[in-house]
């Protein structure tokens, strides 16, 4: 069983995540210090980054994982508002606005 899993991992690395080693080197150069995180946490984060890079490559740079999920949530939210004729409260809209702006850089 372990040989099959190793073969599957090698195939996935070669066919689905060929730039993973370049992304890992880029992340290290970007100053991401994850020495405090456990091995499983680092593995999950790296898998998420690799999947996000895969989405980015296959959508010609239009999306990454977070932007694609955001788009899906936005479309679902718009559909729900239009079908149920409901709207969020003012406080909820203010929270969303502040959450979206968090981390944005202004010139």
C-alpha positions, 0 to 999 in steps of 0.5 A: 500500500505504501508503494502505491501511495508513493507512486500516486504522490510522485504522479501528482507532483509531476503532473498537477504540481510541477511548480510546487518546488519553485513556489516553495522557494518563492515563499521562503524568499518572501519571508514566510516564517512558519517555524512555529507551526507544526508539520501538519499545519505546514503541510496543509498550508503548503497544499493550499498554496499549491492548489491556489497556484494550480488554479491561478495557472489554469485560469490564466491568472484570473483567479486564485483559490481565495478569489474563486471562493469569494466569487462563488460566495458572492454569486450565491449571495446575490442569488439568495437575495434576489430569490428571497427578497431579503437584504443584510442589515446595515451593521452586517454590510459595514462589517463586510466593507471593513473586512474587505478593506482590511489589508488593502494598501493605499497609495 
